Amino acid sequence: MEKQGRTLDPRHFLCLGTGFCASAAAMVWLATASAAARYAGIAAFICCAFAIWFFLFRYRLAALGILLGIAFFFIYQATVYQNAVRFDGKTVRMVFEADTYSEGYGSYGAINGRILEIENENVRLSIKARVYLQDGSPDYRPGDRFRFLGKIKAAAADSSNLSDGRFVNVNQTGAIAPVQTGARWRHWPAEASEWAAGRIAGLLPGDEGGLLAALLTGQRNYSSGFRSQLSMSGTSHITAVSGMHVTLITAFILFLFGKKWGIYVSAPAMIAFAAITGFQPSVTRAVIMALLAALAFVLNRETDMMTSLVFALAVILFLNPFSVLDLGLQLSFLATLGMILFCPALTQLFCGFIKGQGILSKAGRYFLSCAAASFSAVVFTLPVASLHFPRVSVVSALSSVLVLWAVALSMPLGMFVLAVSPVSGEIAGFLARWGLFPLLRYCTAVIGWASRLPFATAGASYVLLISPFLIAWFIWARKKPGRMSWAVIAAVLFQAAAFVGTSIEARYLSRLNVLPLSEGVTLLAASGGNAVAVNCGKGSGYLLSEQLYAMGLTRLDAVLVTGTDAALRSGMDEINGEIPVGRLIVPQGIAAGGDAECFSGEERGVVRFGDILGELLPDGAGGHGILVRSGGVTLLNVCRTQPWGILESAGPADVLVVDQRYLDAPTALGNLCRLVLPKLLVVADNRFSAGGKPDIDWPGETVYLSETGMLTITGRLKDGKE
């Protein structure tokens, strides 16, 4: 093989880098395992390295890379990581510098930055951390420094903070005293990102503006409904800044300046884009690969894409081995690997059907090339997506091809509009209305259409089951175009099988979801393609949309509100903005619009949707409990602590669900349990007092959702509780 560079053959570095990356990544995942599993994994990797060294002489550098990766991880853990977590569990006074804008969540706030000083510590620190503030609507910006008392806690082993290098979280316990305000020079990317997102929101409100802000800054300011559409259509990668965005920016610069000068202009532009988007691992990977390609062009060398990919990953893991936990990096790396391995053969296969050199032929080859790239990227990402998401889109390649050309035009035009806006707001507004908006509106319309296709998604378990066979088939076929055609057919058949399995499951499997909220509880019953929500407190809109997406549903057949208490309906506006609702059933006296169906406080009614039966039970005090029957399970939800009217008519139930009001009335709860005789008692509350759980006089099984989160009951209770 010909040399690339003066000293190293590219395949030699590929072996070394692959061994380093594989072992370093494995050490990160083993760090969260039990001690026995951790030692067994380390021993297995060391044995593998020695086996390669003695029996596979050609790949000795891979063995060296494995040993280097293991040694490097333990050095990093003993120095950088331990230096950050040595204050775990301590309450100390510190000086903190913000790196981002603060975020408010109503009852608390949060901000990312660095701990610079800790009281009684003589060394200057720079520990990245996430601070949780007592103020629910804080107003801090990058560069602000403040002193406060806080409790430091090490980030959870599976936390996304680790991939960003934030190894600790801080809970504010004392008052904040400002030390310095205003951004420093190194905070200009965060300032630029916020300025661009604000300017875009002013020019293009709605999901179109949110989509453009995601493309250019990485900030996802679009609605939750549009986020669900992105997931179901398989186009979430378009809004997650990654290699595609770097490629589009580079292609635009090369188009403007030509290849000779464009190389020199694109390098700083790519670095600036990575800085504005926060140096996310997926973007950093793409920028490193692009810089290597530019360097090879300047030095008149050939580029080996596989070596560049491994080199980029090795650099990222060297800076922070916990970056491997970042889902964006995993999907970006696997998508790029799939395109390197399969895209040439698929492009040759797809484009071989089009002959001629006319405009239509060239356009057809362009779209088929995009389809080949999308298809190649999907092959390796399927298993990882199946592990992280409840459903996986099977129309990703189609929807990506349809919107990619519009995204490619929107990004450079959006950058031009942002550049013009400080000079002339009128010109920027004109270009945004008549240039950007049609392109972005087309994208949102296609994404919405693809998400509503009946076969848009399949259950993750089915995709995970078939994806190893699909990957093996593509690897076997990638050298032979004839075999590749059969691999494509197999992929389509596999996805069809996954969709059929998911459809059968959705048709015959019943679910009852209990969703705890800050005040009260929301029930979601789904069976046979029907879905009914009972009560909708604050925060229920997002939870319901997530659960509907997990079940492959896009609408609620009905929302039932069982009482006049504001806490039972405070999330109605969230639902109206995110989820289509067929019927709204509320008590009399609630202003819920002209389409709402009302019932009186003493009325006992029955509502049926397919296999879901909801029976409203008056409690004798103007409110109602509800008895839900679905999939052979009977669930009783009671909101009041003195539900005597309900008890006279309810009868036994498999599951009894109560909210936090019963925490102050354990005697009443015990009496209720003895009358209903549930197989399972569910106490839904996110705000247990410091005194712990209440002393309930009930010997049966009890679940506290403040500890376990959402509870899902499928089919018969004895088989389906999750």
N, C-alpha and C positions, 0 to 999 in steps of 0.2 A: 504494500500500500504506500502511496506517495506521502511524503511528509507534509504536514501543515504546520508552519512555524519552523523554528530552527532546532528545537530540542525534542518536542513531544509529538509522537504520532497521535492523532485525535482519538483513535480507539483505545490507546493506552490510558489517556485521561478519562475516557468514558468508563473504563473498567474501574479505575481508582475512584472516580466520583460516584459511580453507582454503588460501590461497596460502602463508601462514607455515608451517602444519603440514606441507604437502606438501614444501616445499623443505627445511625443517629435517630432516625424516625422511629425505629422499633424501640429504642431506649426510652423515648418520650412516652410511648403508649404503655410500655412495661412499668414505667414509674408509677402509674395509677393502679397496677395490679397488686396482688398479694405478694408477700415476701418470697414464698415458694415459687410462684409463677415468675417473678422477676429474676430470681437466681437461675431457674431453669432456662429462661429465655436467653440470658447472658451466656450461659454455658453452651447453649445450642449455637449461638452466633460464633462463639470462639471456636467450637469444633468445626463449624462450617468453614471458617477462615483457614484453619489448619488443613482441612480436607482439600480445599482449593489450592493451597500452597504446595501440597505434596503430590496431588494427583492431577491437577489441571494447571500445568506449568504456564500455558499461554495466558492464564487469567490471574497470575500471582498478584498483580496490582489490585485486583478486586479484593483479595484476601487482606492486603495491606490497608485498603480503604475501610474494610469492616472493622479492623482493630483500631484504626484512627478514629472512626466514628464513635466507637464505644468509649475510648479514652477521652475524646473531646467532650462528650456529653457529661461525663462525671466531673471533668474539670469545670465546665460551665455551671453545673449544678452546685459544686462546692464553692464557687466564687460569686458569680453574678446572682444566681438564684438565692443562695443562702444569705447573701448580703441584703437582699430585699426582704426576706421573710424572717430575719432574726428578731424583728420587733413584733412578731405575731402574738396577738392576745394582750398587748400592752396599750394602756391609755396614756398618751403623751401629748405634749404641746409641740406643735410643728409649724414650719413655714411652708406653704404650698403655693406653687405657681401653676396657673391654668394654661393648658395647651389648646383647649377647645372652648366653645361657647357652652354655657351651662344649659341644662335641660330641666324643665319643671314637669312634675307628674301629679300635681294637685296636693298630695299629702307629703311629698318629699321632693328633693331636687338631686341632681347628679352632675358631676363635671370630671373631666379627665385632665391629668397634669402630672407634675413631679413634686415629690417631697424634697425640699432643698435643705432644710435644717430640722433637727430634732433637739429639744431641750436637753442639756447636759451631755450632748454628743459634740466633741470638738472637731470632728471631720465634716467637711462639706459633702452633702449627699446629692444624688440625682436618681431617686427611686420613682419609677413610673407607677401611678396609682389611680384608682377611681374613687372619688370621694362622694359619699351620700350625705346630702345636706338636709337640715331640718326645715329649711325654707322650701315651700312647694313651688315657688315661682322665683327662683334666683336670677340675678342679672349680672353675670360675670362674663368676661371676654378673654381671649388669649392674651397672656402677658400679665394679667392681674395676679398680685401676690397678696396673701392674707395669712394671718396667724390665728390658730384655733386649737382647741383641745379635742382630740379624736382618738377612737379606738381602732387600732390596726389589726386587720385580719387577713391571713393568707388567702388568695383566691382559690376557689375550688379547683380540683385537678382537671375537671372537664369544662372549666370556664373558658369562654371565648377571650377573656382578658389575657390569658396566658399567651395566646398567639400574637397579641399586640405588645407583649413585653410588660404588661401591667400585672405584676405578680402579687400585689396586695390591694385590698379594698380598705377604705377608711370610713368609719361612721362618725359623723360630727356629734360631739357631746357637749361642747362649750361654745360660747359666743365667738363670732368672727370679728377680728380686728384687721382692717386693711393695712397693708404694708406698702404696696405700690400698685398703681393702676396704669394701664396702657400697654400696648404690644411692644415687644422687642423685635429685633430684626429677624430672628428665626421664626417668628410667628406670622410672617407675611403670607405663607400659603393658606393658613386657616382664615386670615382676614380676607384674602382674595376669594376663597371658596364661598365664604358667607356673603361677600359683596355680589358675586356672580349669581348665587342662588336667589338673593333678594331682588336683583335686577330682573332676572328671568321671571320671578313670580309677579313682578309689576307689569311686565310686557305680555306674559302668557299665563293667565290664571287657569286653574283646573289641572286635570291630569296631563294635558299637553305640556304645560309648563313644568310640572313635576317630572315628566319623562325627559325633557331637555336638561333640567338640572341634574338628574341622575346620570345622563350621558356625559356632561361636561365637568361635574364636580363630585359625583358619587353620592350626593345627598338625595335621599328618597323621600320627597315631600308630596308624593301622590297619595290618593285615598286608599283605604284598606280594600275597597272593592276592586280597584284597579290592580292592587297587589295580588289578589286572588286570581284575577284574570291572567296576569303574567305567569303565575305558577301553573295554572291549568292549561295554558297554551304553550308552555315550555319556552317562554321568551324571557324568563327572569335574568338570564345571563346578559341580556342586552343592557339592563340597568345596573348590573354589577360590574363596575369598571374592571377591565381585564385586558388581555392581549388584543381582543378585537378593537377596542377603542384606541390603543396605541398604534395598531396597524392602520386604522383609518386616518389618524392624525399624520402619521408618517407618509402615507400615500398622498394625502392632500399637499403636504409640504413638497414632496418630490414632484408633484404635478405643477406646482407654482414655480419652483426654482430649478427644476431639472435634477437629474441624478447626481451630477458632479457637485453642485453647490447645495443641493437639498440635503445631502448627507450631513454637512456641517451645520445646517440650520436645524435639522430634525433632532440632533442629539440634545442640545439644551432644551428644546421644546418638549421632548419626551420626559426629561428630568423634571421640568417645571410642572408638567401634567401629573406626574407621580407625586410630587410634593403637594399640589393642590388637593389631590384625592387622598392624602394622608399616608402615602407610601404603603398602601395595602399590599400584602404579599403577592396577590395575583398580578397586580400592576407592576410591582418590582420585578417579578419574574419576566414579564414581557419586555420591560425596558432593558434589562440586562441582555436578553437575547437579541433585541434590536441593536443595542450598542455593539455587541460582538459582531453582528452582521455588518454594521457600518465600519468597524475597525478592519474587518477582513477586506472590505471593498477598498478602503484607503491604502492598505498594505498589499493589495492585489493578491489576496489569498482566497482559497475556496472555503466555503462555510459548511460545516457538518452540523445539521440541525439537531441531531440527537445529542452530540457532545455539548452544544450550546444549551440545550434544555437541562442537561444534568449539571452543567457548570452553574447555571442560574439558580437551580435548586440548592446546590452546595453552598453558594454564597449566602442565600437566605437562611439556611439552617446554621451556617457559621455565625451569623449575626444573632440569631435566636432560634435554637432548635425546636422550641415550642411552636414556632410558626406552622409546623406540620399539622397542628390541630385546626388551623383555619380552613373552613370548608371551601371558601373561595379559591385558596391555593390548591387544594386537592382537586377540585373540579377543573381549574385552569390547567394544571399539570397534566391530568389525564386526557382532557380534550385536546391539548397540543400533542400529546403522545399519539392519540388516535389519528390525528391529521397527518403526522409524520409517517406513520406506518401504513395507513389505508387510503389517504386522500389521492395519491397519484394513480393507484389502480382504479379507484372508483371514478375519478375524473375521466380516465381513459375509457372506462366502460360506459358512463353516461353520455359523454360527448361523442362517442362513436356512432350514436344514432342520428347525428345531425351532419349533413354534408353541405358544401357550398361555403361562400365567403360573403354573402349578402348581409344586410343589416339585421334582418330577422334571424339569420343563422348565427351571427355573432351574439345577438341578445339571448338566443336560446342556449348557446354554449356557456354564456356568462351565468345564467340562472342554474343550469345543470352543474356547473362548477361549484356554485354556492351550495347547491343541494348536496354534492359530494362532500364538501367540507363539513357541512352540518351533520350529515350522516356519519362521517368519520369521527367527529367529536363526540357524538352521542354514544358510540359503542362502548368506550371505556368508562364513561361517566355514569352509566346506568346503575352499576352496583352501589357506588357511593351515594348517589341520589336516593336509591331505594332504602339505604340504611338511615338516612337523615330525614326523609319526608314520608308522610303517610301515603301519598299518591305520586305517581310519576307520569309526566306528559308523554303521550305516544305520537303527538303531532308536532313535536319540537322542530324537526327538520323542515316540515312544510311551512309552519308559521315564520320560522327564521328566514327562509328564502324570500317570503313575501314582503317582509319588512326591512330586510337588510339594506336594500338600495335606498330606501327613504332615510334610514338611520345614517347611511354614508353621506347623504346630502345634508342632513340636518346638523351634523356635528360641525363641519366647517362654516356653514351659514350661521349657526348659532354663535360660534366664536367671533365671526365678523360683526354680527349684530351687537355683541357685548363690547367689542372694540369701538364701535361707532357710537354707542349710547351715551358716553360722557360728552361727546362732541355735539351730537344732534339727536335729541330724544325723538323728534318727529320722524327722522329717517329710520331710526332703530324701530320705532313703533310700526312704521309702514312695512318694513321688511319682515317684522315679526308677524304682522297680520296676514300679509299676502304671500310671504315666502315660507316662513317656518310653520305657521299654523296649519296650512293644508297638508304638509308632509307629516307633521306630528299627529294631526287628526286622522290621517290615513293609517298611521301605525296603531293608534288606540282602537280604531274601528276593526282592523284586521285581528288584533290581539283579542278584542272582545268576541268577534265572530269565532275564532279558533277555540276560545275557552268554552263556548256554548255547544260545540260539536258533541254529539252523544258519545263518541268514542275518543274524546280528547285525553282522558287519563285512565290509568289502570292502577290497581292496588300494588303498593310497593312490594308486598310479599311475593306476588306472582312474578313481578319483574326481576326481583332478586333471585328467584328460583331459576329463571331461564337465562339470565344474563351471562353466567359462566359458559354455558354452551354456545351462546352467540359469540362471545369473545374468542373462544377456541376455534370456532368455525372461520371467523374472519382472519385470524392469524394463519390458519392452514391455507386459506385461499388468497392471501394478499399478493403472492408472486404470480398468480395465474388469473388473467382476466376472465376466463371461462368459469373458473371456480368462484370468482367474486360475484358473478351474476347469481349463482345459486345461494351464496351467502346473503345477498340482498333479499332474495325471495324468502330465505329462512328467517331473516330479521322481521319481515312483514308478517309472516305466519306466526312467529313467536309473540309479536306484539298483539296480534289479533287474538291469540290464545289467552294472553294476559287480560285483555279487555273482556273476553267472554267470561273468564273466571271471576273477574271483578263484578260484572253485571249479575251473574248468578248469586254471588254473595250479597250484593245490594238488594236483590229481589227477595231473598229468603231469610236473610239474617236481620234480626231485630236488635236495636240498641236503645238503652236508656242511659243518658249521660246526666250526671249531677255536677253542675258547675258552681263552685263556691265563689261568692263575690264579697266585696268589702262590707256590703249590707245585704243580707238575704242570700237566696240561692236561685239559680235558674235551672230548669229541667229541659232537656231536649230528647224527645222521643222520635225515633226514625225506624220505619219498617216498610218494605215493599216500595221504596222510592218516595214515600211520604215522610214529612218531617213537621213536628209541632213543637213549639217552645212554650213553656209555662213560666210566666213572669220574666221580667227583663230589667234587672237592676243595672246600676252604673257599671260599665265595663263589659256588659253582656254582648254588645255588638261584635266586638273583636273575637271573643271566645266562640260565639255561635258561628261566625263566618269560618273560623279555623276548623271547627268540628264538621260543618257541612262540607267543606273542601275535602277533609279526610275521608268522608263517606261518598264523595263524588256527587254531591247534591249542590244545587245553586240557589234554591229558594226555600222558604218556609210556607207550608200550606196554611198555617195559622199561628197566631200568637195569642195566648190566653193570659189575661191579668186577673188574678183571683181576689184582689182587694183594692181598696181606695188608698192604701198607704203609698206615699210617693216613692218609697224605696223599691216597691215592686214594679215600677214602670219608668224609673229615672233613666234607663238606657234605651227608651223607645226611639229617641232621635238618632242614636247610633245605628240601630237596626234599620230605620227608614233610609239612612244614607248609604247602607252597605248591602242589604239583603232584600230581595223582592219578597213581599208578604202577601199571601192570598186573602186571608181573613184576619181581622183584628177584633177580638172579643173581650170586652171590658165591662166592669160594673157601671151601673147608672151613676151619673154625677161626675164622671171623668170626661174632660174635654179631649176627645181623641179624633176629631174630624168626622166628616159626614159619612164615611164608608165603614165606620166602626159599628159592630153589633153589640148592643147593651143587654145586660140582664140585671134583675133586681137583687137586692141583698138577701132576700129570703127564697130565691128561686133555686131549685135543684134541676140542673140541666145536663144533657149528655151530648158530647161532640164526637163524631167519628170521622176518621180519615184512613181509609183502607183498613189495615189491621190495628190501627191505633185508636183506642177508646179512652176519652177523657170525661170523667164524671165530676161535675161541680157539686160540692157538698157545703151547704150553708152552715156557718158556725154559730148562728143565733146572735151574732153581734155585728152584723152588717158586712162581714167578710165571708170568704169561702176557703175551704181546703180543696184539694183535688186528688182524685183517685185515677191513676193512669194504668191502663192494661195494654201490654204489648209483648208479643213473643212469649206468652205463657207466664209473664211476670206481672204482679200487681204491686204498684208503688203508691204510697200515700204521702202527700206533702202537706204539712200543717204549719201555718205561720204564727198562730196565736197560742198563748200559753194556757188559755181556758177554752178549748174547742169542744164544749159539751155537745153542741148541735151536730158536729161532725161525728163524734163518737157514737151517737145514737144510730147513725145510718151507714157508717163506713164498713164495719165488719173487719175481719182479719186481712192483713196485707203482708206480702213477702218482704217488702222494704218500707221502712218508715224514715222519711227525711224531714229533719227540723233544722232551723237556723239558729243564730246566736242568741235569740231571745230566750231560749230554753236554758242557756248557761246560768241564768240567774234564777231559774225555777226548776232545779233538779228533781224536786218531789213531784211536780206536775208531769215532768217527762217520764218519771218512773211509772206513775199511774197510767199514762197514755200507752206506754209499752205493754203493760200487763193487760190492757184492754184490746189492743190491736194484735199483739203477739207476733211481731215481725221476726223473720229469720235474720234480718240484718237491720241495725239501727245506724243511720248516717247523720252525724252532726256536722253541718256545713258552716264553718266559721273561719275567717282569716285573721281574727283578732283575739286569740286566747289571752287572758290576763296573765300577769306574772305569777299568779297563784297556781297555774296549771289547769288541768281539766277538772270539770265539775264531778262531784261524787254522785253518780247516777245509780239508783237502786234498780239495776237491771242486769241479770247474769248473761244475757245473750251477746252475740258478736256485735261489736260497735266499731265504726270507722270514723275517725276525725279527719275531715278533709283539709284542715289547716296543715296537716302533716303529709298527706298523700296526694294532694291536688285533686284533679278531676277524677271522678269515679265512673267507670263504664260498666254496664251490666248488659250482657249479650245472651239472648236465648233464655234457657232455664237458669234460674238463679244458682242452682247447685253446680252448674257447669260454666257459667259465663262471667262471674265477677272477676274484673281485672284490677 
